[in-house]
Amino acid sequence: MKLSVENGSFYYKKSVSVFENINFEVKEGEILAILGPNGAGKTTMLRCITGMLKWKTGKSLMDNEDIASMQPRKLWSKMAYVPQAKSVSSAYTALEMVLLGRSSHLNVFESPGQKDVDKALEVMRFLEIAHLADKKCSEVSGGELQMILIARALASEPKVLVLDEPESNLDFKNQLVVLNAMSNLAAHGMTCIFNTHYPAHALQRAQKSLILSKGGAYVFGDTVSVVTETNIRRAFGVDAIIGEIETPGNLLRNVVPINIVAEEKKEPLKHVDSDEQPDKTADRRCIAAMTIIANNNEMADKINGLLHEYNALLIGRMGMPYRECGLYIINVTLDGKENQILELSHKLGILPGISVKTTFAKGDFDGRGEKQLDESENHSKIE
């Protein structure tokens, strides 16, 4: 299900705009990360998107239908919202709280049946919290409560999942549980939107990103074009380094803040779509070799769809199944702009169960004619 915002503007006071003329679109199966400093309006943005706050101008649409005109029951049968976890005094057990997510599937006076209990337990197992089923919500930790609220949202079987800082109260393991869950849900067609304080999570998980800045400026587009050192400096007021950490299966991008930018040196975030931002380095022509390894055939359609989308870059492709190990290996040779190759590498790399590494050949190929390719550097990148 596609979710879009057209010309969205919001303010609490007319003289102070939170954001103005926001436009973006998230397609079925995509993850959108929303980033920005404290006070930039990230939670307000989510509440406007979901219709809990009314846009002052503009609108949110699901498959081109205005959310503001939808009956609540219809809206919440298609969309689920997970707020930031707060301590609760509820006497509900975790299972009973998750069962509340089934309400959109029940008639007004209908009680949950065994099918609903089974679904609630299924999503609790999916999020590795089934052991909390009989524990009262008032007795769990903040991180456990966050997981219970996410399970409640998934129990409603939404087409669009909206999460407000889902990883903030979680330890490393449960952060990965939530991030992996989002990746798997998106890979199977769910549209996911989440606020985060972690730019690295956007780089490692999201196809699209939206950075908000205080005063209403924003940048939206493909994550590799949006989450850059320049935009982090302008939005957050810090110098940061975006680097790569090599693992046996992938190269993961990480963001390390290194210095606070002095007030007099701060630059405003440019209120333009990322595609309009000039970047001569990203625009240069590159030759690259990409290796894709899938640990099963489940993502075959996704991989083929992305390779077809970027078909203009492909100058060679060879694939083979390694049935003995259940692996599928594809080697691709590409010729095109660096940012396009990185976009493809990023979109492939965030698919669950996929390992991708891309090696760029040395040298400048723009207008140089033939180039010797026997001398290359192992400058591998994955977003």
C-alpha positions in Angstrom: 0.0 0.0 0.0 1.4 3.4 -1.0 1.3 6.2 1.5 2.0 9.8 0.5 1.8 13.4 1.9 1.0 16.3 -0.4 1.9 19.9 0.6 1.7 19.0 4.3 2.0 22.0 6.7 1.5 22.2 10.4 1.9 24.8 13.2 0.8 25.2 16.8 1.1 28.9 16.5 0.6 30.7 13.2 3.9 32.6 13.5 5.9 29.4 14.2 5.8 26.7 11.5 6.8 23.2 12.5 7.0 22.2 8.9 5.7 23.6 5.7 4.8 22.1 2.3 6.1 18.6 3.0 5.9 16.2 0.0 6.9 12.6 0.0 5.8 9.1 -1.0 6.5 5.6 0.4 5.6 2.7 -1.8 4.5 -0.8 -0.8 7.3 -2.8 0.6 9.5 0.3 1.4 10.8 1.6 4.7 10.9 5.3 5.4 13.2 6.6 8.2 12.4 10.1 9.6 15.3 11.8 11.3 16.0 15.2 12.8 17.1 16.9 16.0 15.0 17.2 19.1 12.2 19.7 18.6 12.2 19.3 14.8 8.7 17.8 14.9 9.3 14.1 14.2 6.5 12.8 16.4 4.2 15.6 15.2 4.9 14.5 11.7 3.8 11.0 12.5 0.6 12.2 14.2 -0.2 14.3 11.1 0.5 11.4 8.8 -1.8 9.1 10.7 -4.6 11.7 11.0 -4.3 12.0 14.8 -3.4 15.7 14.2 -5.0 17.6 11.4 -2.8 19.1 8.8 -3.2 22.9 8.6 -2.8 22.6 4.9 -2.2 19.5 2.7 -3.2 15.9 3.2 -2.1 12.3 3.8 -3.2 9.6 1.3 -3.3 5.8 1.3 -3.4 4.5 -2.2 -4.6 8.0 -3.3 -7.4 8.1 -0.7 -7.4 11.0 1.7 -7.0 9.7 5.2 -9.0 12.5 6.6 -12.1 11.3 4.8 -11.8 7.6 5.8 -13.9 6.1 8.5 -11.7 5.3 11.6 -12.5 1.6 11.5 -11.4 1.4 7.8 -8.3 3.5 8.5 -7.1 1.5 11.5 -7.8 -1.8 9.8 -5.1 -0.8 7.3 -2.7 1.3 9.4 -1.2 0.7 12.9 0.6 3.2 15.0 3.1 2.4 17.8 3.8 5.4 20.1 6.9 5.8 22.3 6.5 3.4 25.3 5.5 4.9 28.6 5.1 3.2 31.9 1.6 2.0 32.5 -0.5 1.0 35.4 -2.7 -1.4 33.3 -3.8 -4.7 34.8 -3.7 -6.2 31.3 -1.3 -9.1 30.8 1.0 -8.8 27.8 -1.2 -11.3 25.8 -4.3 -9.3 26.6 -2.6 -6.1 25.5 -1.6 -7.7 22.2 -5.1 -9.0 21.7 -6.4 -5.4 21.7 -4.7 -5.2 18.3 -7.4 -7.6 17.0 -10.2 -5.1 17.7 -10.3 -3.8 14.1 -11.2 -7.4 13.0 -14.0 -7.8 15.5 -17.6 -6.5 15.7 -18.5 -4.0 18.4 -19.7 -6.6 21.0 -17.6 -9.6 19.7 -15.0 -11.1 22.0 -11.7 -12.4 20.7 -11.8 -16.1 19.6 -9.1 -18.7 19.4 -8.1 -17.5 15.9 -7.3 -14.1 17.5 -5.4 -15.6 20.4 -3.4 -17.7 17.9 -2.5 -14.5 15.9 -1.5 -12.6 19.1 0.8 -15.5 20.2 2.2 -15.7 16.6 3.4 -12.1 16.6 4.7 -12.4 20.2 6.8 -15.4 19.0 7.9 -13.4 16.0 9.2 -10.6 18.3 10.6 -13.1 20.8 8.4 -12.0 23.7 6.1 -15.0 24.0 7.6 -15.6 27.5 5.9 -12.4 28.7 2.4 -13.5 27.7 1.1 -13.9 31.3 3.0 -11.0 32.8 1.2 -7.8 33.7 2.1 -4.7 31.6 2.7 -2.7 34.8 5.4 -5.2 35.8 7.5 -5.2 32.6 10.5 -3.0 31.7 10.2 0.0 29.4 11.9 -2.0 26.6 9.6 -5.0 27.1 6.6 -2.7 27.0 7.8 -1.3 23.7 8.0 -4.8 22.2 4.5 -5.5 23.5 3.1 -2.4 21.9 4.8 -3.3 18.6 3.2 -6.8 18.9 -0.2 -5.2 19.5 0.2 -3.2 16.2 1.3 -6.3 14.2 -1.7 -8.3 15.6 -4.0 -6.0 13.6 -2.3 -7.2 10.4 -1.8 -3.6 9.0 -0.7 -2.7 5.5 1.1 0.4 6.8 3.1 0.3 10.1 4.1 3.6 11.7 6.5 3.5 14.7 7.7 6.4 16.9 11.3 5.8 17.9 10.8 2.0 18.2 14.5 1.3 19.2 15.0 4.1 21.7 14.3 2.1 24.9 15.7 -1.2 23.7 19.0 -3.0 24.3 21.2 -4.1 21.3 19.5 -7.5 20.9 16.0 -6.1 20.9 16.9 -3.2 18.6 18.0 -5.9 16.1 14.8 -7.8 16.7 12.7 -4.7 15.9 14.9 -3.7 12.9 14.9 -7.3 11.5 11.1 -7.4 12.0 10.7 -4.2 10.0 12.9 -5.5 7.2 11.1 -8.8 7.0 7.6 -7.1 7.0 8.7 -4.7 4.3 10.2 -7.5 2.2 6.8 -9.1 2.2 4.9 -6.0 1.1 4.3 -3.9 4.3 4.9 -0.2 4.2 6.9 0.9 7.3 7.6 4.4 8.6 9.7 5.0 11.7 11.3 7.9 13.6 14.8 7.4 14.8 17.7 9.1 16.5 20.1 6.7 14.8 21.2 7.7 11.3 23.0 4.4 10.9 19.7 2.6 11.3 18.3 4.6 8.4 21.4 3.7 6.3 21.2 0.0 7.1 17.4 -0.5 6.8 15.5 2.2 4.9 15.0 2.7 1.2 13.8 6.3 1.7 14.7 8.9 4.4 13.3 12.3 5.4 15.4 14.6 7.5 13.6 17.4 9.3 15.2 20.6 10.6 14.0 23.1 13.1 12.1 25.8 11.2 10.4 23.5 8.7 13.2 22.8 6.1 13.5 19.1 5.0 15.3 16.8 2.6 13.6 13.7 1.3 14.7 11.0 -1.1 16.7 7.7 -1.4 18.6 7.1 1.8 22.0 7.1 0.3 21.4 10.6 -1.2 19.7 12.0 2.0 21.7 10.7 4.9 25.0 12.4 4.1 27.7 14.1 6.2 26.6 17.5 4.7 22.9 17.0 5.6 23.7 15.7 9.1 25.9 18.8 9.7 23.1 21.1 8.5 20.2 19.4 10.4 21.9 18.3 13.6 24.7 20.9 13.9 27.4 18.3 14.2 30.3 17.2 12.1 30.0 13.4 11.5 31.9 10.8 9.6 30.0 8.2 7.6 32.2 5.1 7.5 31.9 1.4 6.6 32.3 -1.6 8.8 33.1 -4.9 7.0 31.4 -8.0 8.3 31.8 -11.5 6.8 28.5 -11.0 4.9 28.2 -7.3 4.2 29.6 -3.8 4.5 27.5 -1.9 7.0 27.5 1.9 7.0 27.8 3.7 10.4 27.7 7.3 11.5 30.0 8.7 14.1 29.5 12.3 15.4 32.9 13.9 16.1 32.4 17.6 16.7 29.7 20.2 17.5 29.4 22.9 14.9 29.8 26.4 16.2 26.6 28.5 16.0 28.1 31.0 13.7 29.2 28.3 11.3 25.9 26.5 11.0 24.3 26.3 7.6 20.6 25.7 7.0 19.3 22.5 5.7 18.3 23.1 2.0 14.6 22.7 1.5 14.9 20.8 -1.8 14.4 17.3 -2.9 17.6 15.4 -2.7 17.6 14.7 -6.4 18.1 18.4 -7.0 21.2 18.7 -4.8 24.3 18.9 -6.9 27.0 16.3 -6.0 29.7 16.1 -8.6 31.4 13.2 -6.9 28.2 11.1 -6.9 27.5 12.1 -10.5 30.7 10.7 -11.9 30.8 7.7 -14.1 32.1 4.4 -12.5 32.7 0.8 -13.5 31.8 -1.7 -10.7 31.4 -5.3 -10.0 28.7 -6.4 -7.6 28.3 -9.8 -6.0 24.9 -10.8 -4.5 24.4 -13.9 -2.4 21.0 -14.9 -1.2 20.5 -17.6 1.4 17.2 -18.8 -0.1 15.1 -18.1 -3.2 12.5 -16.1 -1.2 13.8 -12.8 -2.3 14.3 -13.8 -6.0 11.5 -11.6 -7.3 12.8 -8.6 -5.2 16.3 -9.0 -6.6 15.2 -9.4 -10.2 12.8 -6.4 -9.8 15.7 -4.2 -8.6 18.1 -5.4 -11.3 15.4 -4.7 -13.9 14.8 -1.2 -12.4 18.5 -0.4 -12.8 18.9 -2.4 -16.1 20.4 0.6 -17.9 23.5 0.2 -15.6 24.0 -3.5 -16.3 26.7 -4.5 -18.8 27.0 -8.1 -17.6 25.1 -10.6 -15.4 25.7 -14.2 -14.4 23.7 -16.1 -11.8 23.9 -19.6 -10.5 22.3 -21.6 -7.7 24.6 -23.5 -5.3 22.1 -26.1 -4.3 24.4 -28.0 -2.0 24.4 -25.1 0.4 21.0 -23.6 -0.6 22.6 -20.4 -1.9 21.9 -18.3 -5.0 24.9 -16.3 -6.3 24.6 -13.4 -8.8 27.6 -11.5 -10.3 26.8 -8.2 -12.0 29.0 -5.7 -13.9 27.8 -2.1 -14.0 28.7 1.1 -15.8 26.9 4.2 -14.6 26.8 7.1 -12.2 28.3 6.3 -8.8 25.1 7.4 -6.9 22.9 5.1 -9.0 25.2 2.1 -8.4 25.2 2.9 -4.7 21.4 3.2 -4.6 21.1 -0.3 -6.2 23.7 -1.7 -3.8 21.8 -0.2 -0.9 18.4 -1.4 -1.9 19.7 -4.9 -2.4 21.7 -4.9 0.8 18.7 -4.1 3.1 16.7 -7.1 1.8 16.7 -9.8 4.5 18.9 -12.8 3.9 20.9 -10.9 1.2 24.7 -10.2 1.2 26.0 -7.6 -1.2 29.5 -6.2 -1.9 30.3 -3.8 -4.7 33.8 -3.1 -5.9 34.6 0.1 -7.9 37.4 0.2 -10.4 40.1 2.7 -10.1 40.2 5.8 -12.2 38.1 8.4 -13.9 36.1 6.9 -16.8 34.3 10.1 -18.0 35.4 10.9 -21.5 38.6 8.8 -21.2 37.9 6.1 -23.8 39.1 2.6 -23.0 40.5 2.1 -19.5 42.6 -0.8 -18.2 40.5 -2.7 -15.6 43.2 -5.1 -14.4 44.2 -2.5 -11.7 41.3 -2.0 -9.3 41.0 -1.1 -5.7 38.9 -3.0 -3.3 36.7 0.0 -2.5 33.6 -2.0 -1.6 30.4 -0.2 -0.6 27.0 -1.2 0.6 24.3 1.0 1.9 
